[in-house]
């Protein structure tokens, strides 16, 4: 079967690097599925899961936004933060979710950055969802 090199990279270094059969992720413009030989493109990503199909199995990586670059033989995801599903600390993600929810409840307080709290909540929910789908 044809494969394509897939890499997920953060400012802290590489998170994932392997030959895969397909990459699926959610861009700002919608869901994308990339197969070997895909036309070159660049797209901004939403907070979500990157699904990497390899040898009949699906591996998941939680990403917190970033960019996707596609070339016919390689897919590179440049993310602000990313974690493989097996590396996600569920308790830590749950605490982050609870902190973000608490900040959002404090709407009457002026010092709370609501956009930042909403993004933190989305990231925590994404990490929990990816961790729950571990294979």
C-alpha positions, 0 to 999 in steps of 0.5 A, spaced: 500 500 500 502 507 498 504 511 504 506 518 505 511 521 511 507 524 516 510 529 521 507 533 527 512 538 530 511 543 536 516 548 538 518 543 543 520 538 538 517 532 534 511 529 537 510 524 531 514 521 525 512 515 521 509 513 514 502 512 514 496 510 509 492 516 510 492 523 514 485 526 517 484 532 520 480 538 521 482 545 518 479 551 519 475 550 512 473 543 514 475 536 514 481 534 510 483 527 508 490 526 505 492 520 501 499 519 498 500 524 492 495 529 494 496 536 491 500 541 495 497 545 500 497 549 506 491 550 511 490 553 518 488 547 523 483 547 528 483 545 535 482 537 534 484 530 533 489 528 527 487 521 525 493 517 522 491 510 519 497 506 519 497 498 517 489 498 519 490 501 525 488 509 527 493 513 531 491 519 534 494 526 536 491 531 539 493 538 536 492 545 539 491 549 532 497 550 528 498 549 520 498 543 515 503 543 510 501 537 504 506 535 499 505 529 494 510 525 499 509 528 506 504 531 510 507 536 516 503 539 521 506 545 525 502 545 532 503 550 538 502 544 542 500 536 540 500 530 544 499 522 542 493 519 545 498 514 549 502 520 552 495 524 555 495 525 562 487 524 563 487 527 570 491 533 568 487 534 562 481 533 567 484 539 572 485 543 566 478 543 563 475 544 570 480 550 571 477 553 564 470 552 566 471 555 573 474 561 569 468 562 565 463 562 570 467 568 573 464 572 568 463 578 572 470 579 574 474 584 569 481 580 570 478 574 567 481 573 559 474 569 557 477 568 550 483 565 553 479 561 558 475 558 552 481 556 548 483 552 554 477 549 555 477 547 548 484 544 548 482 540 555 476 537 552 480 535 545 485 532 549 480 528 553 476 526 547 483 523 544 485 520 550 478 516 551 479 513 544 486 510 545 486 503 542 
